[in-house]
Each structure stands twice: as C-alpha cells, then as structure tokens.
Amino acid sequence: MRVPLKRRSFLKGAGVAIALPMLEAMVSNSHASCAGQRPVKRFVCLSNNYGMYRNGFFPASDQVGVGYEMPETLQALEQHRNQLTIFSNLDHGNTGGHAGVPVLLSGVRPSLAHGYPEGNLSLDQRLAEFNGTATRFPSMTIGCNEQNLISFTRAGVQVPTIDMRTAYRQMFLDEPTERKATALERLKRQNSVLDVVMGQAKSLQQQLGKQDQRKLDEYFGSVRSLEKKIVQQEPWIDRPKPKTDVLEPQPKGGTPDRLKATIEMIVLALQTDSTRVVTCVSGFANGDFGLSGGYHNFSHHGERAEPVAALKKIEGYQIEMMAYLMERLKQQVDVINGGTMLDHTTILFGCGMATGTHQTKNLPLLLAGGGYHHGEHKVFSEVVGRIPAANLLLSILQNHGVEADRFGTSSGTLSGLGWS
C-alpha cells in the first residue's frame, strides 16, 4: 500500500523551504472510503445586502419539481440545473427590512441572540468551529464593493471583512521571521491575560445576582471563543504557506472584474486547502455595467422599467459568477475525496432581505453542489405552517457532519432535501 506524503510537505534546499500544494500523493488511497472516515466538506456562501428582484429570480409557483423554467436572472445556471435547487417560501419570520440582512446565516436577530443556546452564531462560523485547526484559516469573510454583514461568532461579534488582495496575501505571502516571532509572543501574552481574567471573573460570579450571572456567562463564552482562536492560530505561524503561480489580483475595472477576481481567490483558497469555509458579499459601484446610480436606489424600483433593468444586470452578473464558481470547481479534481471539488462543496446563494423594498418574506435562496439531491424547484406551503429557512441551515450543518438537531430558529431539518 502506498504511504502518503505528509500533508505539510516541503521542498528543501539552500536554506529555503517551499510548501507543496495539495497533491494526490499526500492522500491515502483509502482516505475518503475508509469506514468511519468522514469526507472533507467545504462551504461557500454568496450574498448581497439588498435582496433580489423577485420576478427575475423565482420560477412560477406552479412550476414545482424538475420541470420548471429557469427564470431570467438565473439563466447562467441553466447548464447546472441538475446540480442546484431553488427554494420558494422559506424565510426567517423576521420583519424590519435591512435588519433582516445579518440574520441570513443564523435565523436570529442580533438583538434577540441572548434567547438562543448559540446566540446568533452564523452557519459559516459554526462550520469554522467544526473544522477547527484543519486549515490555516477556519473561515474567510470576503467583500467585493460591500461589507459582509452576515457572519457572526458565537460571542455575537461580526467577523471583519477582507478584500481579495488581502485574502491573497494572507494565503500565499509569508511573514518575515521577526514578525512571526512577534505574532507568537502576542498570542502567548493574550493567553496569559485570559487566564488571569477568567480566574478573577469566576471568583466574582459568586457575588452576583442571576441576571448578572447570565451576563457573565455570556462573557465567559466570548473568552472561551477567543481562547480557541488562539489555540488554532499558534501552530500555523511557523508553517510555510503554499505557493501558487497565480499573481496577486490587480483588477482595473469595476465590480464585474473585481467580483470575477474574487471568485478566483475563492477557488484558490479551496484548492490549496487554505480554508474550507468562505462567505462572500458583493455590491455595486456607480458606473458599473454602464449604470448611473446606487444599488439601494435601484432596489426601490416600484416596478419601473429603468431600475428593474439595472437590477437584472447587477443580479444577473452575481448569478453568472455563481455559475462560474460552479464550473471552476467542476474542473478541479478533489484529491482528498475523489470526484470533483463541486461534489464536496456546498454553495449557498441567498439574502437576508428578500427585496430592496424591505421585504423579508420568501427569501431568495439557491443551493448547489455538495452532494445534495438536486434538480428541483422546491415550493413550501404559505398556508399550512411556515417552514423556517433555518431548517435549510441545519440540513447543511448535518450534511457537513455536524451532530446537531437544532440551529438558530430551526424546527428540524428541511424535508425533502437529501444528500449522498
């Protein structure tokens, strides 16, 4: 039996060590097929902060199952229809327009997070916790002309947004030796401080009333979350980063060029196993697609021809980039699991606000790849009990191997959504 190379193998010579990319020789022949060995799963969420033009996104409500006509905005996905699912009538039961945006990946409004066991922890960050130290970056939250408002830690902290060039540098450019030493010392110092703070907090807890104890428990959760991050970061500081022939992106155009370059960064991140969880939120800049105006203004279209046409251009391109991501992942052999990378990468396209007119009912949601049983337009009843969109989030968690029977506002897994 072939003995696999170590995952972190290096080419060494003349005092230089270069990390190898993921190779078939690093993976045991039986890696994915061994009994009890769970496959490596990846997750990508693509979103925007304004919803989608409804009449261009959803198939007709009576076109249920496999025979639906692909809507205008989703035309770029026609070639992938057997590897995606469209959902109608799923939402988080929220009101409040833009306040629904940060709820997409949790089902929980930040202001109500204290009433849920995991707060408003978002799906991507739950998966990042689950993957732990398997990759250098537990997750990446990328923005393209927009802030990522949908990723939250267990402590309720919004995860900072980075752009594609920052992502490239973090993945492939090694830090100078002295900077690595400084980073390692900083992590050790943070750990020492946390030890002291936790000791003091525990002695204080005995003197507090119930409400203050609850607040202190939330604080403990924040500290434990930070401790885990420190533990995850430390082993990676001295490990050389993978190398790539791809140059740092220097897009000269507007959002179209920038979003395509961002998608390429996502593919590279997954291909080099730098991370297995990526959340990307894209926006719009005045002048893109030959349009004059702002995304927010267009989203308040009132069914007027000009802003509707603008939305179709902007959102059609977002979907085109989802199709591009699917195609790129289809082309990549999954050397860990076998098959293609798309087979083991869940792609969720969705928005926490249904439309720019501040509607939060019937969220625009698409699921692709990941080994699910695809090919349908699934329409859930608007009359016989609302089905929480968080049921879809719970199903994704279980598909990835997370043992959970609840997530956020879920009432169970999503009926009719199976996977291999």
C-alpha positions as CSV (number, residue, x, y, z in Angstrom):
1,M,0.0,0.0,0.0
2,R,1.3,3.5,-0.9
3,V,2.4,5.5,2.1
4,P,1.0,9.1,1.6
5,L,3.2,12.1,1.8
6,K,2.7,14.3,4.9
7,R,0.1,16.9,4.3
8,R,2.6,19.7,5.1
9,S,5.5,18.5,3.0
10,F,8.2,20.9,1.8
11,L,10.9,21.2,-0.9
12,K,14.1,22.0,1.0
13,G,17.4,23.2,-0.3
14,A,19.9,26.1,0.3
15,G,18.1,27.1,3.5
16,V,14.8,27.5,1.7
17,A,11.6,25.5,2.4
18,I,8.6,25.8,0.0
19,A,5.3,24.3,0.9
20,L,3.8,21.9,-1.7
21,P,0.2,22.3,-2.9
22,M,-2.3,19.6,-2.2
23,L,-1.2,16.5,-4.2
24,E,-2.7,13.1,-4.7
25,A,0.5,11.6,-3.1
26,M,-0.5,13.3,0.1
27,V,-3.7,11.4,0.3
28,S,-4.1,7.8,1.3
29,N,-5.8,5.7,-1.4
30,S,-8.5,4.8,1.1
31,H,-8.7,8.3,2.7
32,A,-12.3,9.0,1.8
33,S,-13.6,5.5,1.6
34,C,-12.4,4.1,5.0
35,A,-15.3,3.2,7.3
36,G,-15.8,5.9,9.8
37,Q,-13.8,8.4,7.9
38,R,-15.9,11.5,7.1
39,P,-15.3,13.2,3.8
40,V,-13.8,16.7,3.7
41,K,-16.6,19.2,3.1
42,R,-16.4,22.8,2.0
43,F,-18.9,25.7,2.2
44,V,-19.2,28.9,0.2
45,C,-22.0,31.5,0.8
46,L,-22.6,34.2,-1.9
47,S,-24.8,37.1,-0.9
48,N,-25.7,40.7,-1.3
49,N,-27.2,43.2,1.1
50,Y,-30.3,44.2,-0.9
51,G,-32.1,41.0,-1.9
52,M,-33.1,40.1,-5.5
53,Y,-35.6,41.3,-8.0
54,R,-38.3,38.8,-7.3
55,N,-39.8,38.4,-10.8
56,G,-36.4,37.6,-12.2
57,F,-35.4,35.1,-9.5
58,F,-38.2,32.8,-8.7
59,P,-39.8,30.3,-11.1
60,A,-43.6,30.4,-11.3
61,S,-45.2,29.0,-8.1
62,D,-47.0,26.2,-10.1
63,Q,-43.7,25.0,-11.7
64,V,-42.8,22.6,-8.9
65,G,-40.1,19.9,-9.1
66,V,-37.8,19.3,-12.1
67,G,-39.9,20.8,-14.9
68,Y,-39.5,24.5,-14.0
69,E,-38.5,27.2,-16.5
70,M,-35.2,28.8,-15.5
71,P,-36.0,32.5,-14.5
72,E,-34.4,35.4,-16.4
73,T,-31.9,36.3,-13.6
74,L,-30.8,32.7,-13.2
75,Q,-30.2,32.0,-16.9
76,A,-26.5,31.5,-16.4
77,L,-27.3,28.5,-14.1
78,E,-29.2,26.6,-16.8
79,Q,-26.2,24.4,-17.6
80,H,-26.0,23.4,-13.9
81,R,-29.7,22.9,-13.2
82,N,-29.1,19.2,-12.2
83,Q,-26.7,20.4,-9.5
84,L,-28.8,23.1,-7.9
85,T,-32.0,23.6,-6.0
86,I,-34.2,26.7,-5.9
87,F,-36.4,27.2,-2.8
88,S,-39.6,29.2,-2.6
89,N,-41.4,30.4,0.6
90,L,-38.5,29.9,3.1
91,D,-37.7,32.8,5.4
92,H,-36.7,33.6,9.0
93,G,-40.0,35.0,10.0
94,N,-38.5,38.5,10.5
95,T,-39.7,42.0,9.7
96,G,-37.7,45.2,9.6
97,G,-36.2,45.3,6.1
98,H,-32.4,45.9,6.4
99,A,-32.4,44.5,9.9
100,G,-33.0,41.1,8.2
101,V,-29.7,41.2,6.3
102,P,-27.5,40.0,9.2
103,V,-30.0,37.2,10.0
104,L,-29.4,35.2,6.8
105,L,-27.0,32.6,8.2
106,S,-28.4,32.2,11.7
107,G,-32.1,32.9,11.7
108,V,-31.6,35.0,14.8
109,R,-31.7,38.8,15.1
110,P,-28.6,40.1,17.0
111,S,-30.8,41.9,19.5
112,L,-32.5,38.6,20.4
113,A,-29.4,36.4,20.4
114,H,-29.4,36.0,24.2
115,G,-32.5,33.9,24.0
116,Y,-30.8,31.1,21.9
117,P,-28.3,28.5,23.0
118,E,-25.8,29.5,20.4
119,G,-26.8,33.2,20.2
120,N,-26.7,34.5,16.6
121,L,-23.8,32.3,15.6
122,S,-23.8,32.2,11.8
123,L,-23.7,29.0,9.8
124,D,-20.2,29.7,8.3
125,Q,-18.7,30.3,11.8
126,R,-20.3,27.2,13.2
127,L,-18.7,25.2,10.3
128,A,-15.4,27.0,11.1
129,E,-15.6,25.8,14.7
130,F,-16.3,22.3,13.5
131,N,-13.3,22.3,11.1
132,G,-11.1,23.7,13.9
133,T,-7.3,23.6,13.1
134,A,-7.7,21.5,9.9
135,T,-6.8,24.6,7.8
136,R,-4.8,27.7,8.3
137,F,-7.9,29.9,8.1
138,P,-11.0,28.4,9.8
139,S,-13.0,30.8,7.6
140,M,-12.7,33.7,5.2
141,T,-15.2,36.6,5.0
142,I,-14.7,38.5,1.8
143,G,-16.4,41.6,0.5
144,C,-16.4,42.9,-3.1
145,N,-17.5,46.6,-3.0
146,E,-19.6,45.7,0.0
147,Q,-19.3,44.9,3.7
148,N,-20.0,41.4,4.9
149,L,-22.8,41.8,7.5
150,I,-23.9,38.2,7.8
151,S,-21.0,36.4,9.7
152,F,-21.1,36.3,13.5
153,T,-19.0,34.5,16.1
154,R,-20.5,32.6,19.0
155,A,-20.0,35.7,21.1
156,G,-22.1,37.7,18.7
157,V,-19.1,39.6,17.2
158,Q,-19.4,40.5,13.5
159,V,-16.5,39.0,11.6
160,P,-14.4,41.6,9.8
161,T,-14.5,41.8,6.0
162,I,-11.4,41.4,3.9
163,D,-10.9,42.1,0.2
164,M,-9.5,39.7,-2.4
165,R,-6.0,41.2,-2.3
166,T,-5.8,40.8,1.5
167,A,-7.0,37.2,1.1
168,Y,-4.3,36.5,-1.5
169,R,-1.6,38.0,0.8
170,Q,-2.8,36.1,3.8
171,M,-2.9,32.8,1.9
172,F,0.4,33.0,-0.1
173,L,2.8,35.6,1.3
174,D,5.0,34.5,4.2
175,E,5.6,36.9,7.0
176,P,9.2,38.0,7.9
177,T,10.8,35.9,10.7
178,E,10.7,38.8,13.2
179,R,7.0,39.4,12.5
180,K,6.2,35.7,13.1
181,A,8.1,35.9,16.4
182,T,6.1,39.0,17.4
183,A,2.8,37.3,16.5
184,L,3.7,34.2,18.5
185,E,4.6,36.3,21.6
186,R,1.4,38.3,21.2
187,L,-0.7,35.1,21.2
188,K,1.1,33.8,24.4
189,R,0.6,37.2,26.1
190,Q,-3.1,37.1,25.2
191,N,-3.4,33.6,26.6
192,S,-1.8,34.7,29.9
193,V,-4.1,37.7,30.2
194,L,-7.1,35.5,29.6
195,D,-6.0,33.1,32.3
196,V,-5.9,35.9,34.8
197,V,-9.2,37.5,33.7
198,M,-11.0,34.1,33.8
199,G,-9.8,33.5,37.3
200,Q,-11.0,36.8,38.6
201,A,-14.3,36.5,36.8
202,K,-15.1,33.1,38.4
203,S,-14.5,34.4,41.9
204,L,-16.7,37.4,41.1
205,Q,-19.5,35.2,39.8
206,Q,-20.3,34.0,43.4
207,Q,-21.2,37.6,44.4
208,L,-23.7,38.3,41.6
209,G,-27.4,38.1,41.1
210,K,-29.0,35.8,38.5
211,Q,-29.2,38.5,35.7
212,D,-25.5,39.5,36.2
213,Q,-24.5,35.8,36.3
214,R,-26.2,35.3,32.9
215,K,-24.2,38.3,31.5
216,L,-21.1,36.9,33.0
217,D,-21.8,33.5,31.4
218,E,-22.0,35.3,28.0
219,Y,-18.7,36.9,28.8
220,F,-17.2,33.5,29.6
221,G,-18.4,32.3,26.2
222,S,-16.6,35.2,24.5
223,V,-13.4,34.4,26.3
224,R,-13.6,30.7,25.5
225,S,-14.1,31.6,21.9
226,L,-11.0,33.8,21.9
227,E,-9.0,31.0,23.6
228,K,-10.0,28.6,20.8
229,K,-8.9,31.1,18.2
230,I,-5.5,31.5,19.8
231,V,-5.0,27.7,20.0
232,Q,-6.0,27.4,16.3
233,Q,-3.6,30.2,15.2
234,E,-0.5,29.3,17.0
235,P,0.5,26.0,15.2
236,W,0.2,27.8,11.8
237,I,2.6,30.7,12.5
238,D,5.8,28.8,11.6
239,R,4.4,26.7,8.8
240,P,5.3,27.9,5.3
241,K,2.3,28.9,3.1
242,P,1.5,27.1,-0.1
243,K,2.9,28.6,-3.3
244,T,0.9,29.5,-6.5
245,D,1.7,30.6,-10.0
246,V,-1.3,32.9,-9.8
247,L,-0.2,36.5,-9.4
248,E,-1.8,38.9,-6.8
249,P,-5.1,40.2,-8.4
250,Q,-4.9,43.7,-9.8
251,P,-8.4,44.2,-11.3
252,K,-8.5,47.5,-13.2
253,G,-12.3,47.6,-13.9
254,G,-15.3,48.0,-11.7
255,T,-17.4,45.4,-9.9
256,P,-17.5,42.9,-12.8
257,D,-13.7,42.5,-12.9
258,R,-13.4,42.6,-9.1
259,L,-16.1,40.0,-8.5
260,K,-14.6,37.6,-11.0
261,A,-11.1,38.0,-9.4
262,T,-12.7,37.4,-6.0
263,I,-14.3,34.2,-7.3
264,E,-10.8,33.1,-8.5
265,M,-9.5,33.8,-5.0
266,I,-12.2,31.6,-3.5
267,V,-11.3,28.8,-5.9
268,L,-7.6,29.1,-4.9
269,A,-8.4,29.1,-1.2
270,L,-10.4,25.9,-1.5
271,Q,-7.9,24.3,-4.0
272,T,-4.9,24.9,-1.7
273,D,-7.0,23.8,1.4
274,S,-6.2,27.2,3.0
275,T,-9.8,27.3,4.2
276,R,-13.0,25.2,3.8
277,V,-15.4,28.0,4.7
278,V,-15.8,31.2,2.6
279,T,-18.5,33.9,2.8
280,C,-18.6,36.5,0.0
281,V,-20.8,39.5,-0.1
282,S,-20.9,41.6,-3.3
283,G,-22.2,45.0,-4.1
284,F,-22.3,47.6,-6.9
285,A,-20.4,50.8,-7.6
286,N,-21.8,53.8,-9.6
287,G,-20.8,53.4,-13.3
288,D,-20.6,49.6,-13.3
289,F,-22.4,47.9,-16.2
290,G,-22.8,51.4,-17.7
291,L,-25.3,52.2,-15.0
292,S,-25.6,55.5,-13.2
293,G,-27.0,55.3,-9.6
294,G,-26.7,53.3,-6.5
295,Y,-27.8,49.7,-5.7
296,H,-30.0,50.8,-2.9
297,N,-31.9,53.3,-5.1
298,F,-32.3,50.6,-7.8
299,S,-33.7,48.2,-5.3
300,H,-36.6,50.5,-4.6
301,H,-37.7,50.0,-8.1
302,G,-41.5,50.3,-7.8
303,E,-41.6,48.1,-11.0
304,R,-40.3,51.0,-13.0
305,A,-38.5,49.8,-16.2
306,E,-35.2,51.5,-15.7
307,P,-34.3,50.4,-12.2
308,V,-35.7,46.9,-12.8
309,A,-33.4,46.6,-15.9
310,A,-30.5,47.8,-13.7
311,L,-31.2,45.2,-11.1
312,K,-31.4,42.5,-13.7
313,K,-27.9,43.4,-14.9
314,I,-26.4,43.6,-11.4
315,E,-28.0,40.5,-10.0
316,G,-27.7,38.6,-13.2
317,Y,-24.0,39.1,-13.1
318,Q,-23.9,37.9,-9.4
319,I,-25.6,34.7,-10.6
320,E,-23.2,34.4,-13.5
321,M,-20.3,34.5,-11.1
322,M,-22.0,31.7,-9.1
323,A,-22.2,29.7,-12.3
324,Y,-18.5,30.5,-12.9
325,L,-17.6,29.3,-9.4
326,M,-19.5,26.0,-10.0
327,E,-17.8,25.5,-13.4
328,R,-14.3,26.1,-11.9
329,L,-15.0,23.7,-9.0
330,K,-16.3,21.1,-11.5
331,Q,-12.9,21.4,-13.3
332,Q,-10.9,20.7,-10.1
333,V,-10.3,17.0,-9.1
334,D,-10.9,16.5,-5.4
335,V,-7.7,14.7,-4.5
336,I,-9.0,14.2,-0.9
337,N,-12.4,12.7,-1.6
338,G,-12.4,11.7,-5.2
339,G,-14.8,13.1,-7.8
340,T,-14.7,16.9,-8.3
341,M,-14.5,19.7,-5.8
342,L,-18.0,20.7,-6.6
343,D,-19.2,17.3,-5.4
344,H,-18.0,18.2,-1.9
345,T,-18.5,21.9,-1.8
346,T,-21.9,23.3,-0.7
347,I,-22.6,26.7,-2.4
348,L,-25.5,28.7,-0.8
349,F,-26.7,31.8,-2.6
350,G,-29.0,33.9,-0.5
351,C,-30.0,37.2,1.0
352,G,-31.4,38.0,4.5
353,M,-33.6,40.7,2.9
354,A,-35.9,39.3,0.1
355,T,-36.1,42.5,-2.0
356,G,-34.9,46.1,-1.7
357,T,-38.4,47.2,-0.8
358,H,-37.6,45.9,2.7
359,Q,-39.5,42.6,2.3
360,T,-38.2,39.7,4.4
361,K,-40.7,37.1,3.4
362,N,-39.8,34.4,0.8
363,L,-36.0,34.8,0.8
364,P,-34.2,34.3,-2.4
365,L,-32.3,31.0,-1.7
366,L,-30.3,28.7,-4.0
367,L,-28.3,25.6,-3.0
368,A,-25.7,24.0,-5.3
369,G,-23.1,21.2,-5.2
370,G,-22.3,19.4,-2.0
371,G,-23.7,16.0,-2.9
372,Y,-27.4,17.0,-2.3
373,H,-30.2,15.5,-4.4
374,H,-30.6,18.5,-6.7
375,G,-32.6,19.5,-9.9
376,E,-35.8,20.8,-8.4
377,H,-37.7,24.0,-7.6
378,K,-39.0,23.2,-4.1
379,V,-42.1,25.2,-3.1
380,F,-43.1,25.2,0.5
381,S,-46.7,26.0,1.6
382,E,-47.5,29.5,2.5
383,V,-50.7,28.4,4.2
384,V,-50.0,25.2,6.2
385,G,-47.4,26.4,8.6
386,R,-44.3,28.4,7.8
387,I,-41.2,26.4,7.2
388,P,-38.2,28.2,8.8
389,A,-35.2,29.0,6.5
390,A,-33.1,27.9,9.4
391,N,-34.2,24.3,8.6
392,L,-32.1,24.6,5.5
393,L,-29.1,25.8,7.6
394,L,-29.5,22.8,9.9
395,S,-29.6,20.5,7.0
396,I,-26.4,22.0,5.6
397,L,-24.7,21.5,9.0
398,Q,-25.7,17.9,9.1
399,N,-24.5,17.3,5.6
400,H,-21.1,18.6,6.8
401,G,-21.1,16.1,9.6
402,V,-22.1,18.4,12.5
403,E,-24.2,16.4,15.0
404,A,-26.9,18.9,15.8
405,D,-30.7,18.7,16.0
406,R,-31.3,22.5,16.1
407,F,-29.7,25.6,14.8
408,G,-30.9,29.1,15.4
409,T,-34.7,29.2,14.8
410,S,-34.9,25.8,13.1
411,S,-37.8,23.4,13.8
412,G,-35.9,20.5,12.3
413,T,-34.2,19.6,9.1
414,L,-35.6,20.6,5.7
415,S,-38.0,18.0,4.4
416,G,-37.3,16.6,1.0
417,L,-33.6,17.7,0.9
418,G,-31.5,14.6,0.9
419,W,-27.8,14.0,0.1
420,S,-25.4,11.2,-0.7
